[in-house]
Amino acid sequence: MALDFQQVHEQVLQLGEQAPQREQRLNELRQKAHELLERYAGDLDALRDRVAMIVRSHDPSLRCAVPVNETLAAHLALPELPPNLTILAADGSQIAPDRHAPVEYCLINVGAVQMRHGTTEPAVTKVTSQLFYAEEIETPIGLITDATLALRRDLNERRMLAELASRAEPPVVTFTDGPMELWGGKDGTSEEATEFQKSLEDYKSVLTRLNDLQVITAGYVDKPGANLVVRLLETMQIPDERLSEIRKLRPLRGVRDFELFRGLLGAGERSAVFALQSQSARSYPGPLALHFFYINTGRSGHPWLARVEIPSWVAEDSQMLDTLQATLVQQCRALGNRPYPYILHRAHETAVVTLQEREQVTEMISLELRRRGVPVGEQSYKQSAKESTGRTRYER
């Protein structure tokens, strides 16, 4: 037996003993956060000035929300859905290089789904599969990393959406799963940082194309754990003389944004739109500037909040915002009492690569190499030993 349940049980008991006190403390902080939200709900200029001063004089890497033009406590009702609309979503999966396999390669698989709301046209799917082999997976520091591969996958998702949107009948709404902000190495010294900078420039070109097409594009974050608005409220609680310590001062530590808005937003309602203050904000200039709002995709008595990230050209257009809000709620309600955009779910199903498919690709490469007289390696003995006992364990 690999897991010592006795040790785990003792730790669970300890966790349980501490849980009521911790929950009481968190409830007090949540109540404080709600009070601060109400207190500063209309002080948009003061909040913006506070963030700007901290970024300028104390911490340029501060990551928080910045109010735009709607009060912090705003809750916008569900608008009408336009009668005709093109909805697109893309998702991706990947196979990373495996040194234990007979051959080393990687693969990016991107699936997209297109639906035309207001018509009887069936949904259309598209898949692109890109294989990388030999020098394509080598970097100066070794095999390509999972982070770099994920970066390429994210970029391919956006490229596919831009391609499909350019041929779709407007208005067009596009979705990807997760934040719009591109993540990756940013220190400017490593191979990953170089790859990130190149991908970022390509990504901004894709966003610019979507802006030119006036596409309503968004990233959907299900069950968000961010504290961006909470962090904004915290900046108002830290005395001026202690702002140099702002990175470690967290008076509302443990409180998350969804706890602020869960009781505020009714079914189908969205919050105010906020700008995103982060170290990478300057990488998204003008109409590409990243914004977000929270939305309750649940039903009455059963709220379910998501964070929706959007670029500036969507954030500044009230009609685009209304269309996006109505589309999201309609898509989420299609999955019943577990709200999640139906089209994103379909895109995930289209893109996912199964274990069996991975094994088939490995066999295809091995057979082709042997046919060409190229030697093929063996599976590592470690992996063979694992498979001889069955795939029954959680491993990474």
C-alpha positions as CSV (number, residue, x, y, z in Angstrom):
1,M,0.0,0.0,0.0
2,A,1.6,3.3,-1.2
3,L,-0.5,5.6,1.0
4,D,-0.4,5.6,4.8
5,F,-4.0,6.2,5.6
6,Q,-3.3,6.3,9.3
7,Q,-1.0,9.4,8.9
8,V,-3.5,11.0,6.5
9,H,-6.4,10.3,8.9
10,E,-4.5,12.0,11.7
11,Q,-3.9,15.1,9.6
12,V,-7.5,15.2,8.5
13,L,-8.6,15.2,12.1
14,Q,-6.2,18.1,12.8
15,L,-7.6,19.9,9.8
16,G,-11.1,19.4,11.0
17,E,-10.3,20.7,14.5
18,Q,-8.9,24.0,13.0
19,A,-11.6,24.4,10.3
20,P,-14.4,26.0,12.4
21,Q,-12.0,28.7,13.7
22,R,-10.6,29.3,10.3
23,E,-14.1,29.6,8.8
24,Q,-15.2,32.1,11.4
25,R,-12.1,34.2,10.7
26,L,-12.8,34.1,7.0
27,N,-16.4,35.0,7.5
28,E,-15.3,38.1,9.4
29,L,-12.9,39.0,6.5
30,R,-15.7,38.4,3.9
31,Q,-18.0,40.7,5.8
32,K,-15.2,43.4,6.0
33,A,-14.7,43.0,2.2
34,H,-18.4,43.5,1.5
35,E,-18.4,46.6,3.7
36,L,-15.4,48.0,1.8
37,L,-17.1,47.3,-1.5
38,E,-20.1,49.3,-0.5
39,R,-18.0,52.1,1.0
40,Y,-15.9,52.6,-2.1
41,A,-18.5,51.6,-4.7
42,G,-18.7,55.1,-6.2
43,D,-15.2,56.4,-5.5
44,L,-13.8,55.4,-8.9
45,D,-11.4,58.3,-9.2
46,A,-9.9,57.7,-5.7
47,L,-9.5,54.0,-6.5
48,R,-7.8,54.6,-9.8
49,D,-5.5,57.2,-8.3
50,R,-4.6,54.9,-5.5
51,V,-3.6,52.1,-7.8
52,A,-1.7,54.4,-10.1
53,M,0.3,55.9,-7.2
54,I,1.2,52.4,-5.9
55,V,2.3,51.2,-9.3
56,R,4.3,54.4,-9.9
57,S,6.0,54.7,-6.5
58,H,6.0,51.3,-4.7
59,D,5.2,48.2,-6.7
60,P,5.0,48.2,-10.5
61,S,4.1,44.5,-10.4
62,L,0.9,45.1,-8.4
63,R,-1.9,42.8,-9.7
64,C,-5.4,44.0,-9.1
65,A,-8.6,45.3,-10.6
66,V,-9.0,48.9,-11.7
67,P,-12.6,50.4,-12.0
68,V,-13.6,51.7,-15.4
69,N,-16.9,53.6,-15.4
70,E,-19.4,51.4,-13.5
71,T,-19.7,51.4,-9.7
72,L,-18.1,48.5,-7.8
73,A,-21.5,47.2,-6.7
74,A,-23.1,47.3,-10.1
75,H,-25.2,44.4,-11.2
76,L,-26.4,44.5,-14.8
77,A,-29.5,42.6,-15.8
78,L,-29.5,39.9,-18.4
79,P,-30.1,41.5,-21.9
80,E,-31.9,40.0,-24.8
81,L,-30.0,37.7,-27.0
82,P,-29.8,38.9,-30.7
83,P,-31.9,36.8,-33.1
84,N,-29.0,35.8,-35.3
85,L,-25.4,35.2,-34.1
86,T,-22.3,33.2,-35.0
87,I,-20.7,31.5,-31.9
88,L,-17.2,30.0,-32.1
89,A,-15.1,28.2,-29.5
90,A,-11.7,26.6,-29.6
91,D,-9.9,24.3,-27.2
92,G,-6.7,22.4,-27.3
93,S,-4.8,19.4,-25.9
94,Q,-1.2,18.2,-26.2
95,I,1.1,15.3,-26.1
96,A,4.4,16.2,-24.4
97,P,7.7,14.4,-25.2
98,D,8.1,11.3,-23.2
99,R,11.7,10.0,-22.7
100,H,10.3,6.7,-21.5
101,A,8.5,6.0,-24.8
102,P,10.2,4.3,-27.8
103,V,10.1,7.6,-29.7
104,E,10.1,11.2,-28.5
105,Y,7.7,13.6,-30.2
106,C,5.0,16.1,-29.2
107,L,1.7,17.0,-30.7
108,I,-0.8,19.8,-30.4
109,N,-4.4,19.2,-31.2
110,V,-6.9,22.0,-31.5
111,G,-10.6,21.6,-32.0
112,A,-13.1,24.3,-32.8
113,V,-16.9,24.4,-33.0
114,Q,-19.0,26.9,-34.9
115,M,-22.7,27.4,-34.2
116,R,-25.2,29.7,-35.9
117,H,-27.8,30.9,-33.3
118,G,-31.2,31.6,-34.7
119,T,-31.0,29.1,-37.5
120,T,-31.4,25.3,-37.9
121,E,-27.9,24.9,-39.2
122,P,-26.0,22.1,-37.4
123,A,-22.8,22.8,-35.5
124,V,-19.6,22.5,-37.5
125,T,-16.4,21.2,-36.1
126,K,-12.8,21.5,-37.2
127,V,-9.6,19.9,-35.9
128,T,-6.0,20.7,-36.6
129,S,-3.2,18.3,-35.4
130,Q,0.4,19.4,-35.5
131,L,3.2,16.9,-34.9
132,F,6.7,18.0,-33.7
133,Y,9.7,15.7,-34.0
134,A,13.5,15.6,-33.9
135,E,15.1,19.1,-33.8
136,E,11.6,20.6,-33.5
137,I,11.4,19.4,-29.9
138,E,15.0,20.2,-29.0
139,T,16.0,23.5,-27.3
140,P,19.4,24.7,-26.2
141,I,18.6,23.5,-22.7
142,G,16.9,20.1,-23.6
143,L,13.5,18.9,-24.6
144,I,10.7,21.4,-25.1
145,T,8.9,22.0,-21.8
146,D,5.3,21.6,-21.0
147,A,5.0,25.3,-20.5
148,T,6.3,26.1,-24.0
149,L,4.1,23.5,-25.6
150,A,1.1,24.9,-23.8
151,L,2.0,28.4,-25.0
152,R,2.0,27.1,-28.6
153,R,-1.3,25.4,-28.0
154,D,-2.9,28.5,-26.7
155,L,-1.7,30.5,-29.7
156,N,-3.0,27.9,-32.1
157,E,-6.4,28.1,-30.5
158,R,-6.6,31.8,-31.1
159,R,-5.3,31.5,-34.6
160,M,-8.0,29.1,-35.5
161,L,-10.7,31.3,-34.0
162,A,-9.4,34.3,-36.1
163,E,-9.4,32.2,-39.2
164,L,-12.9,31.0,-38.7
165,A,-14.2,34.4,-37.6
166,S,-12.9,36.0,-40.8
167,R,-15.2,33.8,-42.8
168,A,-18.2,33.8,-40.4
169,E,-21.4,35.8,-40.7
170,P,-21.4,38.6,-38.2
171,P,-22.0,39.3,-35.4
172,V,-19.5,36.8,-34.1
173,V,-18.7,35.8,-30.6
174,T,-15.6,33.7,-29.8
175,F,-14.7,31.8,-26.6
176,T,-11.6,30.1,-25.3
177,D,-11.3,28.4,-21.9
178,G,-9.2,30.3,-19.3
179,P,-7.7,33.8,-19.2
180,M,-7.0,35.9,-22.2
181,E,-3.7,37.0,-20.7
182,L,-0.9,34.9,-22.2
183,W,1.2,33.1,-19.7
184,G,4.8,31.9,-20.0
185,G,8.5,32.7,-19.3
186,K,8.9,36.5,-19.1
187,D,12.4,37.0,-17.6
188,G,14.0,37.7,-21.0
189,T,17.0,35.4,-20.4
190,S,15.8,31.8,-20.9
191,E,14.7,29.9,-24.0
192,E,11.2,29.9,-22.7
193,A,11.3,33.7,-22.4
194,T,12.4,34.0,-26.0
195,E,9.6,31.7,-27.1
196,F,7.1,33.7,-24.9
197,Q,8.0,37.0,-26.5
198,K,7.6,35.6,-30.0
199,S,4.3,34.0,-29.1
200,L,3.1,37.2,-27.5
201,E,3.8,39.2,-30.6
202,D,1.9,36.6,-32.7
203,Y,-0.9,36.6,-30.2
204,K,-1.3,40.4,-30.4
205,S,-1.4,40.2,-34.1
206,V,-4.3,37.7,-33.8
207,L,-6.1,40.0,-31.3
208,T,-5.6,42.9,-33.7
209,R,-7.2,40.9,-36.5
210,L,-10.2,40.1,-34.3
211,N,-10.5,43.8,-33.5
212,D,-10.4,44.7,-37.1
213,L,-13.2,42.2,-37.7
214,Q,-15.1,43.6,-34.7
215,V,-15.4,40.1,-33.2
216,I,-16.7,39.8,-29.6
217,T,-14.0,37.7,-28.1
218,A,-13.7,36.4,-24.5
219,G,-11.9,34.0,-22.2
220,Y,-14.1,32.1,-19.8
221,V,-12.7,31.2,-16.3
222,D,-14.9,28.7,-14.6
223,K,-14.9,28.6,-10.7
224,P,-12.5,31.5,-10.5
225,G,-10.1,31.8,-7.5
226,A,-8.7,35.3,-8.2
227,N,-8.8,38.1,-5.7
228,L,-8.3,41.0,-8.1
229,V,-11.2,43.2,-6.8
230,V,-10.3,42.2,-3.2
231,R,-6.8,43.3,-3.8
232,L,-8.1,46.6,-5.1
233,L,-10.0,47.1,-1.8
234,E,-6.9,46.1,0.2
235,T,-4.9,49.0,-1.3
236,M,-7.3,51.3,0.4
237,Q,-6.7,49.7,3.8
238,I,-2.9,49.9,3.8
239,P,-1.6,53.1,5.5
240,D,0.5,55.3,3.2
241,E,3.6,54.8,5.4
242,R,3.4,51.1,4.9
243,L,2.8,50.9,1.1
244,S,6.5,49.9,0.6
245,E,5.4,46.6,2.2
246,I,2.4,46.1,0.0
247,R,3.5,42.8,-1.4
248,K,3.3,41.1,2.0
249,L,0.5,43.1,3.5
250,R,-2.8,41.2,2.9
251,P,-5.5,42.4,5.3
252,L,-8.1,40.4,3.5
253,R,-6.0,37.3,2.9
254,G,-8.2,34.3,2.0
255,V,-11.1,36.2,0.6
256,R,-11.8,35.8,-3.2
257,D,-13.7,37.9,-5.7
258,F,-16.5,35.4,-6.2
259,E,-17.4,35.7,-2.5
260,L,-17.9,39.4,-3.0
261,F,-20.2,39.0,-6.0
262,R,-22.0,35.7,-5.2
263,G,-24.6,37.5,-3.1
264,L,-24.7,40.6,-5.3
265,L,-25.4,39.2,-8.7
266,G,-28.7,37.7,-9.5
267,A,-29.2,34.9,-12.0
268,G,-27.9,36.1,-15.4
269,E,-26.5,39.3,-14.1
270,R,-22.9,40.6,-14.6
271,S,-20.7,42.8,-12.4
272,A,-19.0,46.0,-13.4
273,V,-16.3,45.8,-16.0
274,F,-12.8,46.2,-14.5
275,A,-9.4,46.9,-16.2
276,L,-6.6,44.5,-15.3
277,Q,-3.6,46.0,-13.6
278,S,-0.6,43.7,-13.9
279,Q,3.0,43.7,-14.8
280,S,2.1,42.5,-18.3
281,A,-0.6,45.2,-18.9
282,R,1.8,47.3,-21.0
283,S,2.1,44.3,-23.4
284,Y,-1.5,44.8,-24.4
285,P,-1.8,48.5,-25.6
286,G,-4.9,50.4,-26.7
287,P,-7.8,48.3,-27.9
288,L,-6.0,45.1,-26.7
289,A,-5.9,46.1,-23.1
290,L,-7.3,43.4,-20.9
291,H,-10.5,43.8,-18.9
292,F,-12.9,41.4,-17.0
293,F,-16.2,41.1,-15.3
294,Y,-17.9,38.5,-13.2
295,I,-21.2,36.8,-14.2
296,N,-23.7,34.6,-12.5
297,T,-24.5,31.8,-14.9
298,G,-26.5,29.9,-12.3
299,R,-30.2,30.0,-11.5
300,S,-32.2,31.6,-8.8
301,G,-31.1,30.2,-5.4
302,H,-28.1,28.4,-7.0
303,P,-25.5,31.0,-8.1
304,W,-22.5,30.0,-10.1
305,L,-19.9,32.6,-10.9
306,A,-17.4,32.8,-13.6
307,R,-14.8,35.5,-14.6
308,V,-14.9,36.6,-18.2
309,E,-11.8,38.3,-19.7
310,I,-12.2,40.6,-22.6
311,P,-10.2,43.1,-24.6
312,S,-10.8,46.9,-24.5
313,W,-12.7,47.1,-27.8
314,V,-15.3,44.8,-26.3
315,A,-15.2,46.4,-22.8
316,E,-15.9,49.8,-24.3
317,D,-18.9,48.8,-26.5
318,S,-22.1,48.4,-24.5
319,Q,-23.8,46.5,-27.3
320,M,-21.0,44.0,-27.5
321,L,-21.1,43.5,-23.8
322,D,-24.8,42.9,-23.8
323,T,-24.4,40.3,-26.6
324,L,-21.6,38.6,-24.8
325,Q,-23.5,38.4,-21.5
326,A,-26.7,37.1,-23.2
327,T,-24.7,34.5,-25.2
328,L,-22.8,33.2,-22.2
329,V,-26.0,32.7,-20.1
330,Q,-27.8,31.0,-23.0
331,Q,-24.8,28.7,-23.6
332,C,-24.4,27.9,-19.9
333,R,-28.1,27.1,-19.4
334,A,-27.9,24.5,-22.2
335,L,-26.0,22.3,-19.7
336,G,-28.7,22.4,-17.0
337,N,-27.8,22.7,-13.4
338,R,-24.0,22.5,-14.0
339,P,-23.6,25.7,-16.0
340,Y,-20.7,25.9,-18.4
341,P,-20.7,27.2,-22.0
342,Y,-22.0,24.3,-24.1
343,I,-19.9,25.3,-27.1
344,L,-16.7,25.2,-25.0
345,H,-17.6,21.8,-23.8
346,R,-18.1,20.7,-27.4
347,A,-14.7,22.2,-28.3
348,H,-13.0,20.3,-25.5
349,E,-14.6,17.0,-26.6
350,T,-13.4,17.8,-30.2
351,A,-9.8,18.5,-29.1
352,V,-9.1,15.9,-26.4
353,V,-6.5,13.3,-27.3
354,T,-7.1,9.9,-25.6
355,L,-4.5,7.5,-24.2
356,Q,-5.4,5.1,-27.0
357,E,-4.8,7.8,-29.7
358,R,-1.5,8.7,-28.1
359,E,-0.4,5.0,-28.3
360,Q,-1.6,4.9,-31.9
361,V,0.5,7.9,-32.9
362,T,3.6,6.4,-31.2
363,E,3.1,3.2,-33.1
364,M,2.6,5.1,-36.4
365,I,5.9,6.9,-35.9
366,S,7.7,3.7,-34.9
367,L,6.4,1.8,-37.9
368,E,7.4,4.6,-40.3
369,L,10.9,4.9,-38.9
370,R,11.4,1.1,-39.2
371,R,10.1,1.1,-42.8
372,R,12.7,3.7,-43.6
373,G,15.5,1.7,-41.9
374,V,15.8,4.1,-39.0
375,P,16.4,2.4,-35.6
376,V,13.7,2.9,-33.0
377,G,14.4,3.0,-29.3
378,E,12.8,0.8,-26.6
379,Q,10.3,1.7,-24.0
380,S,12.1,2.4,-20.7
381,Y,12.1,-0.5,-18.3
382,K,10.6,1.8,-15.6
383,Q,7.6,2.4,-17.8
384,S,7.3,-1.3,-18.7
385,A,7.3,-2.2,-15.0
386,K,4.5,0.4,-14.4
387,E,2.4,-0.9,-17.2
388,S,2.8,-4.5,-16.1
389,T,1.0,-3.7,-12.9
390,G,-1.8,-1.8,-14.7
391,R,-2.5,1.9,-14.9
392,T,-4.2,2.2,-11.6
393,R,-2.3,4.9,-9.9
394,Y,-2.4,8.7,-10.0
395,E,1.0,9.7,-11.4
396,R,2.7,12.6,-13.1
